[in-house]
């Protein structure tokens, strides 16, 4: 009887022991099931070209408005919109009756001067009278030159006629008669952050892309750096000149201008690892350490194809979640399926 009781107690003990082991196994399995499965990668450093891109509108390097100094009737306009003109070319002939009168008066004064000079030699006239007529001639010549400049309107540059606001016979009043623009070279004005003030140099190369020529790049260079910084925006203006010998580029085109400020060694990670904070502009990633995910806010640099440059927030060698992060919060336990 005692032997039977002893065997029963041993059997019950074995049952409890087996049940306990099985419960522990089930608890461990449940804990593993609760772990979020993720893919990860390792943050690495690499040299990154510090290229900044700015948007701007293409402008003519020089724009001249062709106008006389005073109102008058337009006798003849010799060019049309789109015509290419040379420096010094006659563009507009204004009414010249006043100029003709002034030339006639000058001719008469010059004859008087010759006659007075002869009289002076024989003592028939005072030197003062000769000097007075000479002064009148000099003043009239200056007036005639100014009048001629405003009667025969010449192009001050070699360029292209881009606007015409009058017809032959119209009376000029306020608007320019013509607009001449120099189309080679062209220029763009970009606004650069003050943090790059010491990095921008005269002659620095620039790469220009235009929406109208999607697969083509154009070369330019920095030709003017404005010496002051806007206190409101903390930007300064930089002029970039663009060679345009074939005249493919035109004023008014939308341009993107890229400047290379050298290289820096920074962290890079896949772009799919970066998440955007809902309701804010904050960017973040999840790192993994000892099987636990950690929220980490990051500052982004440039996008490099399928990678992002990271300026701050993570360090070289840290494990970064690339897939599965939408199910994570700070402190979530994870199971790493793949670490590339």
C-alpha positions as CSV (number, residue, x, y, z in Angstrom):
1,X,0.0,0.0,0.0
2,X,2.7,2.4,0.9
3,X,4.6,1.5,-2.2
4,X,1.5,2.3,-4.3
5,X,1.1,5.7,-2.6
6,X,4.7,6.5,-3.2
7,X,4.5,5.7,-6.9
8,X,1.3,7.9,-7.2
9,X,3.1,10.9,-5.6
10,X,6.1,10.5,-7.9
11,X,3.8,10.4,-10.9
12,X,1.9,13.5,-9.8
13,X,5.3,15.3,-9.3
14,X,6.4,14.4,-12.8
15,X,3.2,15.7,-14.2
16,X,3.6,19.1,-12.5
17,X,7.2,19.3,-13.6
18,X,6.3,18.6,-17.3
19,X,3.4,21.1,-17.1
20,X,5.7,23.8,-15.7
21,X,8.3,23.3,-18.5
22,X,5.6,23.4,-21.1
23,X,4.1,26.7,-19.7
24,X,7.5,28.4,-19.7
25,X,8.0,27.3,-23.4
26,X,4.6,28.7,-24.3
27,X,5.4,32.0,-22.5
28,X,8.7,32.3,-24.4
29,X,7.0,31.5,-27.7
30,X,4.4,34.2,-27.0
31,X,7.1,36.8,-26.3
32,X,8.8,36.0,-29.6
33,X,5.5,36.3,-31.4
34,X,5.1,39.9,-30.0
35,X,8.4,41.0,-31.4
36,X,8.0,43.2,-34.5
37,X,9.9,41.7,-37.5
38,X,12.1,44.3,-39.2
39,X,14.9,44.6,-41.8
40,X,17.9,46.7,-41.0
41,X,21.1,48.2,-42.4
42,X,24.2,49.7,-40.9
43,X,24.8,53.5,-41.1
44,X,28.0,54.2,-43.0
45,X,30.2,57.3,-43.7
46,X,31.2,58.3,-47.1
47,X,32.4,61.5,-48.9
48,X,29.5,63.6,-50.1
49,X,29.8,66.4,-52.6
50,X,28.2,69.5,-51.0
51,X,26.1,70.6,-54.0
52,X,23.4,73.3,-53.4
53,X,20.8,74.0,-56.0
54,X,19.0,77.3,-56.4
55,X,16.0,78.4,-58.5
56,X,16.1,81.6,-60.6
57,X,14.9,83.3,-63.7
58,X,17.2,83.9,-66.6
59,X,17.9,87.6,-67.3
60,X,19.6,89.5,-70.1
61,X,23.0,90.7,-69.1
62,X,22.3,94.2,-70.4
63,X,18.9,95.8,-71.2
64,X,18.7,99.2,-73.0
65,X,15.5,101.2,-73.4
66,X,15.7,103.3,-76.6
67,X,14.2,106.7,-76.0
68,X,15.0,110.3,-77.0
69,X,15.5,113.0,-74.3
70,X,12.3,114.9,-75.2
71,X,9.0,114.2,-76.9
72,X,8.9,114.3,-80.6
73,X,7.5,112.7,-83.8
74,X,9.0,109.4,-84.9
75,X,10.0,109.7,-88.5
76,X,11.1,106.1,-89.1
77,X,11.8,102.9,-87.0
78,X,14.4,100.8,-88.9
79,X,14.1,97.5,-87.0
80,X,11.5,95.0,-85.9
81,X,11.2,92.7,-82.8
82,X,13.5,89.8,-83.1
83,X,16.1,91.7,-85.3
84,X,19.7,91.3,-84.2
85,X,21.5,94.6,-84.1
86,X,25.1,95.8,-83.8
87,X,26.5,98.5,-81.5
88,X,26.2,101.9,-83.1
89,X,23.5,100.8,-85.6
90,X,20.8,103.3,-86.5
91,X,17.5,102.2,-84.9
92,X,15.2,105.2,-85.0
93,X,15.1,108.4,-86.9
94,X,13.2,111.2,-85.2
95,X,11.8,114.3,-86.9
96,X,14.9,116.4,-87.8
97,X,13.5,119.9,-88.7
98,X,14.8,121.4,-85.5
99,X,18.2,119.9,-86.1
100,X,18.3,121.3,-89.7
101,X,17.5,124.8,-88.3
102,X,20.3,124.5,-85.8
103,X,22.8,123.5,-88.5
104,X,21.8,126.4,-90.6
105,X,22.3,128.8,-87.7
106,X,25.7,127.2,-87.0
107,X,26.7,127.7,-90.7
108,X,25.7,131.4,-90.5
109,X,27.6,131.9,-87.2
110,X,30.8,130.3,-88.7
111,X,30.6,132.7,-91.7
112,X,30.2,135.6,-89.3
113,X,33.2,134.4,-87.3
114,X,35.4,134.2,-90.4
115,X,34.3,137.8,-91.4
116,X,34.9,139.1,-87.8
117,X,38.3,137.4,-87.8
118,X,39.3,139.3,-90.9
119,X,38.1,142.6,-89.5
120,X,40.1,142.0,-86.3
121,X,43.3,141.7,-88.3
122,X,42.8,145.3,-89.7
123,X,41.5,146.7,-86.4
124,X,38.0,147.1,-87.6
125,X,36.5,145.2,-84.6
126,X,37.3,144.5,-81.0
127,X,38.6,141.1,-79.8
128,X,35.7,140.8,-77.4
129,X,33.2,140.6,-80.3
130,X,35.2,137.8,-81.9
131,X,35.3,135.9,-78.6
132,X,31.6,136.3,-78.1
133,X,30.7,134.8,-81.5
134,X,33.3,132.0,-80.9
135,X,31.5,131.2,-77.6
136,X,28.1,131.1,-79.4
137,X,29.5,128.7,-82.0
138,X,30.9,126.3,-79.3
139,X,27.6,126.4,-77.4
140,X,25.6,125.7,-80.6
141,X,27.8,122.8,-81.5
142,X,27.2,121.2,-78.1
143,X,23.4,121.7,-78.5
144,X,23.5,120.3,-82.1
145,X,25.4,117.2,-80.9
146,X,22.8,116.6,-78.1
147,X,20.0,117.2,-80.6
148,X,21.6,114.8,-83.1
149,X,21.9,112.1,-80.4
150,X,18.2,112.4,-79.8
151,X,17.3,112.6,-83.5
152,X,19.3,109.6,-84.7
153,X,18.8,106.9,-82.0
154,X,21.7,104.4,-82.2
155,X,22.0,101.0,-80.5
156,X,24.3,101.2,-77.5
157,X,25.0,97.5,-77.5
158,X,25.0,94.5,-79.8
159,X,21.9,92.6,-79.1
160,X,18.3,91.7,-80.1
161,X,15.2,93.9,-80.3
162,X,12.8,92.5,-77.8
163,X,10.1,95.2,-77.8
164,X,8.6,97.9,-80.1
165,X,6.0,100.2,-78.7
166,X,5.4,102.7,-81.6
167,X,4.8,102.9,-85.3
168,X,6.3,105.4,-87.9
169,X,4.6,108.8,-87.4
170,X,3.7,108.3,-83.8
171,X,4.7,111.0,-81.2
172,X,7.0,109.6,-78.5
173,X,5.8,110.3,-75.0
174,X,6.5,108.0,-72.1
175,X,7.1,104.4,-73.2
176,X,10.5,103.4,-74.7
177,X,10.3,103.3,-78.5
178,X,12.4,100.0,-78.5
179,X,14.0,97.6,-76.1
180,X,17.4,96.1,-76.9
181,X,18.7,93.1,-74.8
182,X,22.1,91.6,-74.9
183,X,21.5,87.8,-75.0
184,X,25.1,86.6,-74.8
185,X,26.1,86.2,-72.1
186,X,23.0,85.9,-69.9
187,X,22.8,85.9,-66.2
188,X,20.8,84.6,-63.2
189,X,20.7,86.0,-59.7
190,X,20.5,83.4,-56.9
191,X,20.1,83.9,-53.1
192,X,22.7,81.9,-51.1
193,X,22.6,81.2,-47.4
194,X,25.1,83.2,-45.3
195,X,26.6,80.0,-44.1
196,X,28.2,79.7,-47.5
197,X,29.4,83.3,-47.7
198,X,33.1,82.3,-47.4
199,X,32.7,79.4,-49.9
200,X,31.4,81.4,-52.9
201,X,34.3,82.8,-55.0
202,X,34.5,84.9,-58.2
203,X,34.9,82.6,-61.2
204,X,33.5,79.6,-59.4
205,X,31.8,77.2,-61.9
206,X,28.1,76.6,-61.9
207,X,25.9,74.0,-63.6
208,X,22.6,75.3,-65.0
209,X,19.6,73.2,-66.0
210,X,16.4,74.5,-67.7
211,X,13.0,72.9,-67.8
212,X,12.7,73.5,-71.6
213,X,15.9,71.5,-72.2
214,X,15.4,68.7,-69.7
215,X,18.3,66.5,-70.8
216,X,20.9,69.2,-71.2
217,X,23.2,71.0,-68.8
218,X,24.7,74.5,-69.3
219,X,27.9,76.0,-67.9
220,X,28.2,79.2,-66.0
221,X,30.4,81.0,-63.5
222,X,30.1,83.4,-60.6
223,X,30.7,86.9,-61.8
224,X,29.4,89.1,-59.0
225,X,29.0,88.5,-55.2
226,X,26.9,91.1,-53.4
227,X,28.9,92.4,-50.4
228,X,26.0,92.6,-47.9
229,X,23.7,90.0,-46.3
230,X,19.9,90.5,-46.0
231,X,19.2,90.8,-42.3
232,X,15.7,89.4,-42.8
233,X,16.5,86.3,-44.8
234,X,20.2,85.9,-44.0
235,X,20.9,85.4,-47.7
236,X,23.2,87.2,-50.1
237,X,22.8,87.6,-53.8
238,X,25.2,86.0,-56.3
239,X,25.2,86.6,-60.1
240,X,26.0,83.7,-62.3
241,X,26.8,84.4,-66.0
242,X,25.9,81.9,-68.7
243,X,27.5,81.6,-72.1
244,X,24.8,81.7,-74.8
245,X,26.7,81.8,-78.1
246,X,24.0,79.7,-80.0
247,X,21.2,81.8,-78.3
248,X,19.3,78.6,-77.2
249,X,18.7,80.2,-73.8
250,X,16.3,83.1,-73.5
251,X,15.5,85.6,-70.8
252,X,12.5,84.6,-68.7
253,X,13.3,80.9,-68.7
254,X,13.1,79.0,-65.4
255,X,16.5,77.8,-64.3
256,X,18.1,75.6,-61.5
257,X,21.6,76.6,-60.6
258,X,24.0,74.2,-58.8
259,X,27.1,75.2,-57.0
260,X,29.6,72.7,-55.6
261,X,31.0,73.7,-52.2
262,X,33.5,70.8,-52.0
263,X,33.1,67.5,-50.1
264,X,32.4,66.4,-46.5
265,X,32.4,63.0,-44.9
266,X,28.9,62.3,-43.5
267,X,26.6,59.4,-42.6
268,X,24.5,58.0,-45.4
269,X,21.5,55.7,-45.1
270,X,18.8,54.4,-47.4
271,X,16.0,56.9,-48.0
272,X,13.3,54.3,-47.1
273,X,14.7,54.3,-43.5
274,X,13.6,58.0,-43.1
275,X,10.1,58.7,-41.8
276,X,8.3,62.0,-41.5
277,X,6.7,63.0,-38.2
278,X,2.9,63.4,-38.7
279,X,1.8,67.0,-38.3
280,X,5.3,68.3,-38.4
281,X,8.3,68.6,-40.6
282,X,10.5,66.5,-38.3
283,X,12.3,63.5,-39.8
284,X,13.2,60.4,-37.8
285,X,14.6,56.9,-38.0
286,X,14.6,53.8,-35.7
287,X,17.8,52.3,-34.5
288,X,18.1,48.8,-33.0
289,X,20.2,47.9,-30.0
290,X,20.0,44.6,-28.1
291,X,16.7,43.7,-29.8
292,X,15.0,47.0,-29.0
293,X,14.0,49.8,-31.4
294,X,14.8,53.4,-30.4
295,X,13.2,56.6,-31.9
296,X,15.9,59.0,-33.3
297,X,15.3,62.4,-34.8
298,X,17.6,63.2,-37.7
299,X,18.7,66.2,-39.8
300,X,18.8,65.5,-43.5
301,X,21.3,66.7,-46.0
302,X,21.2,66.0,-49.7
303,X,19.3,63.2,-51.4
304,X,21.8,61.0,-53.2
305,X,19.7,58.7,-55.5
306,X,18.3,56.1,-53.1
307,X,20.3,57.4,-50.1
308,X,20.1,60.4,-47.8
309,X,22.9,62.3,-46.3
310,X,22.5,62.6,-42.5
311,X,23.9,65.7,-40.9
312,X,23.0,64.8,-37.3
313,X,21.1,62.3,-35.2
314,X,22.9,59.0,-35.8
315,X,26.5,57.8,-35.8
316,X,28.6,55.6,-38.0
317,X,28.0,51.9,-37.4
318,X,24.5,52.2,-35.8
319,X,21.9,49.7,-37.0
320,X,19.0,51.4,-38.7
321,X,15.5,49.9,-39.5
322,X,14.7,50.0,-43.2
323,X,11.5,48.0,-43.3
324,X,8.8,47.5,-40.6
325,X,9.2,50.8,-38.9
326,X,5.6,51.8,-39.3
327,X,4.7,49.3,-36.5
328,X,7.3,50.7,-34.1
329,X,7.4,53.0,-31.2
330,X,10.3,53.9,-29.0
331,X,11.2,50.8,-27.0
332,X,9.5,48.2,-29.1
333,X,11.2,44.8,-29.1
334,X,12.1,43.7,-32.6
335,X,13.3,40.6,-34.4
336,X,15.8,41.4,-37.2
337,X,15.1,39.3,-40.3
338,X,17.7,40.8,-42.6
339,X,20.6,43.1,-41.9
340,X,22.2,44.5,-45.2
